[in-house]
Amino acid sequence: MKEKRLSILVVTAILILTGIAGFINSKIGFNYSIESYFPKGNEEVEFYEEFCTRFERDIDFVMIGVPAAKGVFNESYFGKIDSLTQRLKKLDNVTKVISPTTLRYNIGTPTGLFEVPVVHLKNPERFEKDSLKIYQEKEYVGSFFSKKGLATNIIVNTTPKLNKENGDKLLSDINNLLIHFNLAESKVAGRVRTQEYYVRLMSDEFVLFSGVSIILLVIFLLIVYRSLWTVGVSFLVISFSIIWSVACIILLEGKLNMLLTMLPILLFVIGISDVIHIITKYIEELRLGAEKIAAIRTTIREVGLATFLTSLTTAIGFLSLMTSHSPPIREFGLYIAIGVMITYLISITLLPALLVLMKRPKLGDESSLKASFWNKRIFNGMLWFLTNRSKIVIIAVMFGVVSLIGMFNIEVNNFFLDDLNQRSELKQDLNFFEDNFDGIRPYELAIVMKDESKNILSEDVMRDLEKIENYVGENFKVGMIYSPVHILKATNKALNSGDQNKYELPKSSKDYNKLISKIKKYGVLKKSRRILSEDLNSARISSKLEDIGSAQLRGKNEALLSYIESNTSGAFEVKITGMPYLLDTTNAYITTRLVRGLGLAVLVIALIIGILFRSIKIVLISLIPNILPLLIIAGIMGFFKLDLKISTGIVFTIAFGIAVDDTIHFLSKLKIELSKGKSFPYAIKRTFLSTGKAITLTSVILSSGFVAFSLSQFYSTILIGVLICITLVVAVLADLFLLPLLLMVFYGKHKK
């Protein structure tokens, strides 16, 4: 009666807290902010923020690509483009619209510079000449006119750092205008489009993964235990754990980001491990003839410590992500670690309480247990282990050596928005801009004067900048380059009646100084603030390039800086900057920190195992079967050219934290058997048979849970699922065959 009253109290308290947590969950929010991933206090991030105060941000824009199957140079098409342009200018949070129909050339006259339209809308008979001029001079080809003349691009500059609500409204207004002008086939890209798509997808996938978790839970528990009561109690434990964990995120003022959409699956696979070990031990005790309360007590005594340790080590694995300086990575590690411990707390309180309140299940006796499917397989596995120990060593060494070779082929690399599924609508739109225009990846160089006696317009400075621009044009796959050099060349061309041959810097100092005088006189500098600062002490070189990957681009950037150092006067400093560049450097930086964090997790977990078993040998032995799976994953990544980046770096931390659980369960059971005075070989045998089933079942369910990630629209999420599945399969084989072998060879000799 005492146990029953206590159980009722526990269940009631948990139900009340779950109801409160469910109410809190209704306030959950989603966050997609590129800037949030940047490390705090990073010099390059701070420089970029200061750079943006002088010049416009390189991501505060929307591109609208409007295709034309029969070519763009016709009156009807340009009429729609111009009407759309005028309506876009009136939208909220639009600061400027640059369209093919608003582009202007400068033409010089004795009295100044006059603007001439690139496309003469009111004179369609001039379209052919306009087309020839555009594609001969190529200034606007790739930026506003597609390379084959089958599409144009409208650039809409937006309010800086537009929030989610206003960004969604602007995107909706743009889409409504496209429908209004019968241009629904147009492609849209830019920060607000990406933000809307990612947040919507994160919300959908959070619901999807939650549903998949429930379905997998029901299916596997029915297959394994063939009873509804195990499904029911397990469902309550896992569901309550997820509800509580999400509530904690909200109470800590957090929001779900792309990483945290994996929370349901992660807590499912982690929590189900605890549930299976507890239920399996409980059923085993019942079949051995124990009374219900006695079986529960034995289960908590023998499995409770092991499940606590596995939860602790898994939480430590995730907490190692706190070494990252990226807030979303830190939050992911912290919130999942909290969720893991919440799951353990509910498993060790709610599950026993429910077992007390439920009737004793009808089960077969011990003989039927031995005859079961799983026990036969586990027993056969033990026999194979005992008769093939040499083969186990050879296989482990072989896989380890091959994986080491593959590991050296891993490269830190990522592509701009490479996380998108190729079939996704957004990815197809981005591919449209890649195929028809100069691409969607901005490339930015910041120029900052060091010599106070000069400014950007000084002749020697400008000729050095021309060298840099020529080098970038020859060695990078960039489109039109906008820079101070371009301003001077375009003005020189305009002052020479639009002669394309005069698109150059004047060759003599005398002519150069005349050009500078006219530029100042005609107010050209006032119209060039997006390229030149008002004090003329800083400037930018801006373009767009193909998404060639950060590794290749890193090499090109290093060569560029080396060229600048050797071929310029040193009057100014050149810094590579821009949002995509920061994403590349952040990826490399965070990935390095993740590897360090994994090392810290290994040390802490080794310390816990050392304290528990008071043996350095046990620590070293236990680490081998857990490091081997990570080594194999690294080898697979190397051989299959899977780049090392934030998503794949996280895999190692997650996989190690989860995989070590099986080792702890095995060692904990072995310690219990040895404490009963049994010989070491017999203790190994009993441990193998007793924990083998639970370890195998949990690994199968864990792997199946991560397979659910293949339903994601994010490539990194899919990759995380596949790699962790492989890790867990290797880990269970290592724990069942390599770990016992190592224990017998290096530890068992000293035990009676």
C-alpha positions in Angstrom: 0.0 0.0 0.0 2.9 2.3 0.8 4.4 1.9 -2.7 1.0 2.3 -4.3 0.3 5.6 -2.5 3.7 6.9 -3.4 3.2 5.9 -7.0 -0.1 7.7 -7.2 1.5 10.8 -5.8 4.4 10.6 -8.4 2.0 10.1 -11.4 -0.3 12.9 -10.2 2.6 15.3 -9.8 4.1 14.4 -13.2 0.7 14.8 -14.9 0.2 18.3 -13.4 3.7 19.4 -14.4 3.2 18.0 -17.9 -0.1 20.0 -18.3 1.8 23.1 -17.3 4.6 22.3 -19.7 2.1 21.7 -22.5 0.6 25.2 -22.0 4.1 26.7 -22.1 4.8 24.8 -25.3 2.1 26.8 -27.1 4.5 29.8 -27.0 7.3 28.1 -28.9 9.0 30.2 -31.5 11.4 29.4 -34.4 14.6 31.2 -35.2 16.6 31.4 -38.4 19.3 34.0 -38.3 22.5 33.7 -40.2 24.2 36.2 -37.9 23.4 34.2 -34.8 25.9 31.5 -35.8 28.8 33.9 -35.9 31.2 33.6 -32.9 30.9 36.3 -30.3 33.9 38.6 -30.1 35.4 37.5 -33.4 37.5 40.2 -35.0 36.3 39.4 -38.6 32.6 39.6 -37.5 33.2 42.9 -35.7 35.0 44.2 -38.8 32.1 43.2 -41.0 29.5 44.9 -38.8 31.6 48.1 -38.9 31.9 47.7 -42.7 28.2 47.5 -43.0 27.8 50.9 -41.2 29.8 52.5 -44.0 28.3 50.5 -46.9 25.2 48.6 -47.5 25.0 45.0 -46.2 25.6 42.4 -48.9 22.6 40.2 -48.0 19.8 42.8 -47.5 18.2 42.3 -50.9 15.7 40.3 -52.8 16.4 39.1 -56.4 13.5 38.5 -58.7 14.4 36.5 -61.8 11.8 36.9 -64.6 12.2 34.4 -67.4 11.1 35.0 -71.0 10.9 32.0 -73.2 11.1 34.0 -76.5 13.7 36.5 -75.3 13.4 39.6 -73.1 13.6 42.3 -75.8 9.9 42.8 -76.6 7.5 45.6 -75.7 5.0 43.4 -73.7 7.7 41.9 -71.5 9.5 45.1 -70.6 6.1 46.8 -70.0 5.4 44.2 -67.3 8.9 44.6 -65.9 8.6 48.3 -65.6 5.1 48.2 -64.1 6.3 45.6 -61.5 9.3 47.8 -60.8 7.2 50.9 -60.0 4.9 48.8 -57.7 7.9 47.3 -55.9 9.2 50.7 -55.0 6.0 51.4 -53.1 6.2 48.4 -50.8 7.0 48.7 -47.1 10.6 48.0 -46.1 11.9 48.5 -49.7 14.7 51.1 -49.9 15.6 50.9 -53.5 14.7 48.9 -56.7 17.2 48.4 -59.5 15.6 47.0 -62.6 16.6 46.6 -66.3 14.0 49.3 -67.0 15.6 51.8 -64.6 19.2 51.3 -65.5 21.0 54.3 -67.0 24.3 55.0 -68.9 26.1 58.2 -68.3 26.9 60.3 -71.3 29.3 63.2 -71.0 28.7 66.6 -72.5 30.6 70.0 -72.1 28.1 70.9 -69.4 28.2 67.6 -67.4 27.0 64.0 -67.4 23.5 63.0 -68.5 21.7 59.7 -68.0 20.5 57.7 -70.9 18.3 54.6 -70.4 19.8 51.2 -71.0 16.5 50.1 -72.5 14.4 52.7 -74.4 11.0 51.7 -73.2 9.2 54.4 -75.2 11.0 53.5 -78.4 10.7 49.7 -79.0 12.2 50.1 -82.4 15.5 50.8 -80.5 15.4 47.4 -78.7 17.7 45.7 -81.2 20.4 48.4 -80.8 19.9 48.4 -77.0 20.4 44.6 -77.0 23.6 44.8 -79.1 25.1 47.5 -76.8 24.2 45.6 -73.6 25.7 42.3 -74.8 28.8 43.9 -76.4 29.8 46.0 -73.4 28.6 43.3 -70.9 28.4 45.6 -67.9 24.9 44.4 -67.1 25.1 40.9 -68.5 25.0 38.4 -65.6 23.7 40.9 -63.2 20.5 42.2 -64.7 20.3 40.4 -68.1 20.8 36.7 -68.3 23.7 35.4 -70.3 21.4 34.1 -73.1 18.9 36.9 -73.0 16.1 34.7 -71.7 15.6 36.4 -68.3 16.1 39.6 -66.4 16.9 40.2 -62.8 15.3 42.9 -60.5 17.2 43.7 -57.3 15.1 44.9 -54.4 17.2 46.5 -51.6 15.4 46.0 -48.2 15.6 47.6 -44.8 18.7 46.2 -43.0 18.2 43.2 -40.7 14.6 42.9 -41.5 12.8 40.8 -38.9 10.8 37.6 -39.6 7.4 39.2 -39.5 8.2 42.2 -41.8 10.3 39.9 -44.0 7.4 37.5 -44.5 5.0 40.4 -45.3 7.4 41.8 -47.9 7.8 38.4 -49.5 4.1 37.9 -49.6 3.6 41.3 -51.2 6.2 40.5 -53.9 4.6 37.2 -54.7 1.2 38.9 -54.9 2.6 41.4 -57.4 4.1 38.6 -59.5 0.7 36.9 -59.7 -1.0 40.2 -60.5 1.3 40.8 -63.5 1.0 37.2 -64.6 4.7 36.6 -63.7 4.1 33.7 -61.3 6.9 31.6 -63.0 9.4 34.1 -61.7 12.1 33.0 -59.3 12.8 34.8 -56.0 15.9 34.6 -53.9 17.4 36.6 -51.0 17.5 36.8 -47.2 13.8 37.1 -46.6 13.0 34.2 -49.0 15.6 32.0 -47.3 14.4 33.0 -43.8 10.8 32.3 -44.6 11.6 28.9 -46.2 13.9 27.7 -43.4 11.6 28.7 -40.6 8.6 27.1 -42.3 10.5 23.9 -43.0 11.9 23.8 -39.4 8.3 24.1 -38.0 7.1 21.3 -40.4 10.0 19.0 -39.6 9.6 19.5 -35.8 6.0 18.2 -36.2 7.2 15.5 -38.6 9.9 14.2 -36.4 7.6 14.2 -33.4 5.1 12.1 -35.3 7.7 9.7 -36.6 9.0 9.3 -33.1 5.6 8.2 -31.9 5.1 5.8 -34.8 8.5 4.2 -34.4 8.0 3.8 -30.7 4.7 2.0 -31.2 6.0 -0.3 -34.0 9.2 -1.4 -32.4 7.8 -2.0 -28.9 5.0 -4.1 -30.3 7.5 -6.1 -32.3 9.8 -6.6 -29.4 7.4 -7.1 -26.5 4.2 -7.9 -28.2 2.1 -6.2 -25.5 0.2 -3.0 -25.4 1.2 -2.1 -21.8 4.8 -1.7 -22.8 3.8 0.6 -25.6 1.6 2.6 -23.4 4.0 3.3 -20.6 6.9 3.9 -23.0 4.8 6.3 -25.0 4.0 8.3 -21.8 7.6 8.5 -20.7 9.0 9.7 -24.1 6.1 12.1 -24.8 6.3 13.7 -21.4 10.1 14.0 -21.8 9.7 15.9 -25.1 7.0 18.2 -23.7 9.1 19.0 -20.6 12.2 19.6 -22.7 10.5 22.0 -25.1 9.0 23.9 -22.1 12.5 24.3 -20.6 13.8 25.8 -23.9 11.0 28.3 -23.8 11.5 29.1 -20.1 15.2 29.7 -20.8 14.1 32.2 -23.5 15.3 29.9 -26.3 13.8 29.3 -29.7 13.9 26.2 -32.0 16.6 26.5 -34.7 17.4 24.1 -37.5 19.5 21.9 -35.1 16.8 21.8 -32.4 14.2 20.4 -34.8 16.0 17.1 -34.2 15.1 17.3 -30.5 12.1 14.9 -30.7 14.1 12.1 -32.5 17.1 12.6 -30.2 15.1 12.4 -27.0 13.1 9.5 -28.5 16.2 7.4 -29.3 17.9 8.3 -26.0 14.9 7.9 -23.8 13.8 4.6 -25.4 17.2 3.2 -24.4 16.5 3.8 -20.7 12.9 2.5 -21.1 14.0 -0.7 -22.8 16.7 -1.5 -20.3 14.3 -1.0 -17.4 11.4 -3.0 -18.9 13.7 -5.8 -20.1 15.2 -6.2 -16.6 11.8 -6.0 -15.0 10.4 -8.7 -17.3 13.5 -10.8 -16.7 13.0 -10.7 -12.9 9.3 -11.5 -13.2 10.1 -14.6 -15.4 12.6 -15.7 -12.8 9.8 -15.9 -10.3 10.1 -12.5 -8.4 7.1 -10.7 -7.0 6.2 -7.5 -8.8 7.5 -5.0 -6.1 10.6 -7.1 -5.6 11.2 -7.2 -9.4 10.8 -3.4 -9.6 13.3 -2.9 -6.7 15.8 -5.2 -8.2 15.4 -3.5 -11.6 16.0 0.0 -10.1 19.0 -1.3 -8.0 20.7 -3.0 -10.9 19.7 -0.8 -13.9 19.1 2.5 -12.2 22.7 3.4 -11.7 23.6 2.3 -15.3 20.8 4.3 -16.8 21.9 7.4 -14.8 25.5 7.0 -15.9 24.5 6.5 -19.6 22.3 9.6 -19.4 25.1 11.6 -17.7 27.7 10.6 -20.3 25.3 11.4 -23.1 24.5 14.7 -21.6 28.3 15.4 -21.2 28.7 14.6 -24.9 26.2 17.3 -25.8 27.5 19.7 -23.2 30.9 19.5 -24.9 29.3 21.6 -27.6 29.2 24.4 -25.1 32.9 24.9 -25.9 31.8 26.4 -29.2 31.5 30.2 -29.4 28.5 29.9 -31.7 25.3 30.6 -29.8 23.1 28.1 -31.8 25.6 25.3 -31.3 25.9 26.2 -27.6 22.1 26.2 -27.2 21.8 22.9 -29.0 24.3 21.2 -26.7 22.7 22.8 -23.6 19.1 22.1 -24.4 19.6 18.5 -25.6 21.7 17.8 -22.5 18.8 19.1 -20.3 16.4 17.0 -22.3 18.5 13.9 -21.7 18.5 14.4 -18.0 14.8 15.2 -18.0 14.2 11.9 -19.9 16.2 10.0 -17.3 14.3 11.7 -14.4 10.9 10.8 -15.9 12.0 7.2 -16.8 13.3 6.5 -13.3 10.2 8.0 -11.6 7.1 7.7 -13.8 8.0 4.2 -15.3 8.4 2.4 -11.9 5.3 4.2 -10.6 3.2 3.0 -13.5 4.6 -0.5 -13.1 3.5 -0.5 -9.4 0.0 0.7 -10.3 -0.5 -1.8 -13.2 -1.4 -5.4 -12.8 1.4 -8.0 -13.0 1.7 -8.8 -16.7 1.2 -12.4 -17.8 4.5 -13.8 -18.9 6.1 -17.1 -19.7 8.5 -18.8 -17.4 12.3 -18.7 -17.7 12.4 -21.7 -20.0 10.3 -19.8 -22.5 12.6 -16.8 -22.1 15.5 -19.0 -23.1 13.7 -20.3 -26.1 12.8 -16.8 -27.4 14.0 -15.4 -30.7 16.3 -12.8 -29.2 17.9 -15.1 -26.6 18.7 -17.7 -29.2 20.4 -15.1 -31.3 22.3 -13.6 -28.4 23.4 -17.1 -27.2 24.6 -17.9 -30.8 26.4 -14.6 -30.9 28.3 -15.5 -27.7 29.3 -18.8 -29.1 30.6 -17.2 -32.2 32.6 -14.7 -30.0 34.2 -17.5 -28.0 35.3 -19.4 -31.1 36.4 -16.5 -33.3 38.4 -14.2 -31.1 41.4 -14.0 -33.5 39.0 -13.0 -36.3 37.6 -10.3 -34.2 41.0 -8.8 -33.6 41.9 -9.0 -37.3 38.7 -7.4 -38.4 38.9 -4.6 -35.8 42.6 -3.8 -36.8 41.8 -4.0 -40.5 38.9 -1.5 -40.2 40.9 0.7 -38.0 43.9 0.9 -40.4 41.7 1.4 -43.5 39.7 4.1 -41.7 42.9 5.9 -40.7 43.9 6.1 -44.4 40.5 7.5 -45.4 40.5 10.0 -42.5 43.4 11.9 -44.0 41.2 12.7 -47.1 38.7 14.7 -45.0 38.5 18.3 -46.0 37.0 21.2 -44.1 34.6 22.6 -46.7 31.1 23.9 -47.3 29.0 25.4 -50.0 26.7 28.4 -49.8 23.3 27.2 -48.8 24.4 23.6 -49.7 22.1 22.3 -46.9 19.1 22.5 -49.2 17.6 19.5 -50.8 18.2 19.5 -54.5 14.4 18.9 -55.1 13.3 21.8 -52.9 11.6 24.8 -54.4 14.1 27.2 -53.0 17.1 25.3 -54.2 15.6 25.2 -57.7 15.2 29.0 -57.6 18.8 29.4 -56.5 19.9 27.2 -59.3 18.0 29.4 -61.7 20.2 32.4 -60.7 23.3 30.2 -60.8 22.5 29.1 -64.4 21.3 32.4 -65.8 23.2 35.1 -63.9 26.5 35.5 -62.0 25.3 33.5 -59.1 23.9 34.2 -55.7 27.1 34.3 -53.6 28.4 37.8 -52.9 32.1 38.4 -52.9 33.4 41.4 -51.0 36.8 43.0 -50.5 37.2 45.9 -48.1 39.8 48.6 -48.8 41.0 50.6 -45.9 43.7 53.3 -46.3 46.8 53.1 -44.1 48.8 56.0 -45.6 47.1 59.1 -44.2 48.7 61.3 -46.9 46.6 59.5 -49.6 43.0 58.5 -50.2 41.3 56.0 -52.4 41.3 58.4 -55.4 45.1 58.8 -55.3 46.5 57.7 -58.7 48.9 55.0 -57.4 46.2 53.6 -55.1 43.8 53.4 -58.0 46.3 51.6 -60.2 47.0 49.1 -57.4 43.2 48.6 -57.1 43.1 48.0 -60.8 45.7 45.2 -60.4 43.6 43.6 -57.7 40.4 43.8 -59.8 42.2 42.3 -62.8 43.6 39.5 -60.7 40.1 38.7 -59.2 38.6 38.8 -62.7 41.1 36.4 -64.1 41.3 33.9 -61.2 37.8 33.9 -59.7 34.6 33.0 -61.4 33.1 36.4 -60.7 30.6 38.5 -62.6 30.7 42.2 -63.1 33.0 43.9 -60.5 31.7 47.1 -58.9 34.6 49.1 -57.4 36.2 52.5 -57.4 38.1 51.5 -60.5 34.8 50.7 -62.2 33.4 54.2 -61.3 36.4 55.9 -62.8 36.5 53.7 -65.9 32.7 54.2 -66.5 33.1 57.9 -66.1 36.0 58.1 -68.5 34.0 56.2 -71.0 31.0 58.5 -70.6 33.2 61.6 -71.0 34.4 60.1 -74.3 31.0 59.8 -75.9 30.4 56.3 -74.6 33.4 54.8 -76.5 33.8 51.3 -75.0 37.6 51.5 -75.8 37.8 54.3 -73.2 36.5 52.1 -70.4 39.9 52.3 -68.8 41.9 54.5 -66.4 43.7 57.3 -68.2 47.2 56.3 -69.0 48.9 59.6 -68.1 48.9 61.3 -64.7 47.7 64.5 -66.4 44.6 62.9 -67.9 44.0 61.0 -64.7 43.9 64.2 -62.6 41.6 65.8 -65.2 39.2 62.8 -64.8 39.3 63.1 -61.0 38.5 66.9 -61.2 35.5 66.2 -63.5 34.3 63.3 -61.2 34.2 65.7 -58.3 32.7 68.5 -60.3 29.9 66.5 -61.8 28.9 64.9 -58.4 29.8 61.4 -59.3 31.1 60.6 -55.8 27.7 61.5 -54.2 26.1 58.7 -56.3 28.9 56.2 -55.4 28.4 55.9 -51.6 27.8 52.1 -51.9 31.3 51.8 -53.2 33.3 54.7 -51.8 33.1 56.2 -48.3 32.4 59.9 -47.9 35.9 60.6 -46.5 37.5 58.6 -49.3 39.5 56.5 -46.8 37.7 53.2 -47.4 36.0 51.4 -50.3 34.7 48.1 -51.4 35.2 45.8 -54.3 31.9 43.9 -54.8 30.8 41.1 -57.1 29.1 37.8 -57.2 30.6 34.4 -58.0 29.8 30.8 -58.6 29.5 28.6 -55.5 32.8 26.8 -55.8 33.0 25.7 -52.2 34.9 27.2 -49.2 38.0 24.9 -49.6 38.7 26.0 -53.2 37.8 29.6 -52.4 40.1 29.6 -49.3 43.0 28.7 -51.5 42.1 31.4 -54.0 41.8 34.0 -51.2 45.2 33.1 -49.8 46.8 33.4 -53.3 45.0 36.8 -53.8 46.3 38.2 -50.5 49.8 37.0 -51.4 49.5 38.7 -54.8 48.4 41.9 -53.1 51.3 41.9 -50.7 53.8 41.4 -53.5 52.3 43.7 -56.2 50.9 46.7 -54.4 52.5 49.6 -52.6 51.0 48.9 -49.1 49.3 52.2 -48.9 46.1 50.4 -48.0 44.9 47.2 -46.4 42.7 44.6 -48.1 40.4 42.5 -46.1 38.1 39.8 -47.4 34.7 40.1 -45.9 31.0 39.7 -46.5 28.3 37.3 -45.1 29.3 34.2 -47.2 33.0 34.7 -46.2 32.0 34.8 -42.6 29.9 31.7 -43.0 33.0 29.9 -44.4 35.3 31.0 -41.6 32.7 30.4 -39.0 32.2 26.8 -40.3 36.0 26.2 -40.1 36.3 27.7 -36.7 33.3 25.9 -35.1 34.3 22.6 -36.7 37.7 22.9 -35.0 36.1 23.7 -31.7 33.8 20.7 -32.1 36.7 18.4 -32.4 38.3 19.9 -29.3 34.9 19.6 -27.5 34.8 15.9 -28.4 38.2 15.4 -26.8 37.0 17.0 -23.6 33.9 14.8 -23.6 36.1 11.7 -24.0 38.3 12.8 -21.0 35.3 13.5 -18.8 33.5 10.2 -19.6 36.8 8.4 -19.1 37.1 10.0 -15.7 33.6 8.9 -14.8 34.3 5.3 -15.8 37.6 5.4 -13.9 35.8 6.6 -10.7 33.1 4.0 -11.1 35.4 1.0 -11.6 38.6 2.4 -10.0 40.7 0.9 -12.8 42.8 2.7 -15.5 42.8 -0.6 -17.5 39.0 -0.5 -17.6 39.1 3.1 -18.8 41.5 2.3 -21.6 39.6 -0.9 -22.6 36.2 0.9 -22.6 37.4 3.7 -24.8 38.7 1.4 -27.6 35.3 0.1 -28.8 33.9 3.6 -28.6 36.6 5.4 -30.5 36.7 2.7 -33.2 33.2 3.6 -34.6 34.2 7.3 -34.7 37.4 6.4 -36.6 35.3 4.3 -39.1 32.9 7.2 -39.6 35.9 9.5 -40.3 37.2 7.0 -42.8 33.9 6.8 -44.6 33.7 10.6 -44.8 37.2 10.6 -46.3 36.6 7.9 -48.9 33.2 9.3 -49.9 34.4 12.9 -50.0 32.0 14.0 -47.3 33.2 17.4 -46.2 33.9 18.2 -42.5 31.6 21.1 -41.5 29.4 22.0 -38.6 26.7 19.4 -39.3 29.2 16.5 -39.8 31.3 17.7 -36.9 28.3 17.4 -34.5 27.9 13.8 -35.6 31.0 12.7 -33.7 29.9 14.3 -30.5 26.4 13.0 -30.7 27.5 9.5 -31.7 30.1 9.2 -29.0 27.7 10.3 -26.3 25.1 7.8 -27.3 27.4 4.9 -28.3 29.2 4.9 -24.9 25.9 4.0 -23.3 26.1 0.3 -24.3 29.6 0.1 -22.9 28.5 1.4 -19.5 25.5 -1.0 -19.4 27.9 -3.9 -20.2 30.5 -2.9 -17.6 27.8 -2.1 -14.9 26.3 -5.6 -15.3 29.8 -7.2 -15.3 30.6 -5.4 -12.0 27.3 -6.7 -10.5 28.1 -10.3 -11.5 31.6 -10.0 -10.2 30.3 -8.6 -6.9 28.3 -11.8 -6.5 31.5 -13.8 -6.4 31.3 -15.3 -9.8 34.4 -16.2 -11.8 35.4 -13.7 -14.5 34.6 -16.0 -17.5 31.2 -16.8 -16.0 30.5 -13.2 -15.2 31.3 -12.3 -18.9 29.0 -15.0 -20.1 26.1 -13.8 -17.8 26.7 -10.2 -18.8 26.7 -11.0 -22.5 23.4 -12.9 -22.2 21.7 -10.5 -19.9 22.7 -7.2 -21.5 23.1 -8.4 -25.0 19.4 -8.4 -25.8 18.8 -4.9 -24.4 21.9 -3.5 -26.1 21.0 -5.0 -29.4 17.3 -3.9 -29.2 18.2 -0.3 -28.2 20.8 -0.1 -31.0 18.3 -1.3 -33.6 15.7 1.2 -32.4 18.3 4.0 -32.1 19.4 3.4 -35.6 15.9 3.2 -36.9 15.1 6.5 -35.1 18.0 8.2 -36.9 16.9 6.8 -40.2 13.8 9.0 -39.8 16.2 11.9 -40.5 16.2 10.8 -44.2 12.7 12.4 -44.4 14.3 15.8 -43.8 14.6 18.5 -46.5 17.9 19.5 -45.0 20.9 17.7 -46.4 22.9 18.1 -43.2 20.0 16.5 -41.1 19.9 13.5 -43.5 23.7 13.1 -43.3 23.6 13.3 -39.5 21.1 10.5 -39.5 23.0 8.2 -41.8 26.4 8.7 -40.2 25.0 8.2 -36.6 23.2 5.0 -37.8 26.5 3.6 -39.1 28.2 4.6 -35.9 25.6 2.9 -33.7 25.7 -0.3 -35.7 29.5 -0.4 -35.4 29.3 0.5 -31.7 27.0 -2.4 -30.8 29.2 -4.9 -32.6 32.3 -3.5 -30.8 30.5 -3.7 -27.4 29.3 -7.2 -27.9 32.4 -8.7 -29.4 35.5 -6.5 -29.1 34.8 -5.2 -25.5 34.5 -8.7 -23.9 37.6 -9.8 -25.8 39.6 -6.9 -24.5 38.3 -7.5 -21.0 39.3 -11.1 -21.0 42.7 -10.5 -22.4 43.8 -7.4 -20.5 41.6 -7.5 -17.3 40.3 -11.0 -16.8 43.7 -12.6 -16.2 43.9 -10.8 -12.9 40.4 -11.8 -11.7 39.5 -15.2 -10.3 
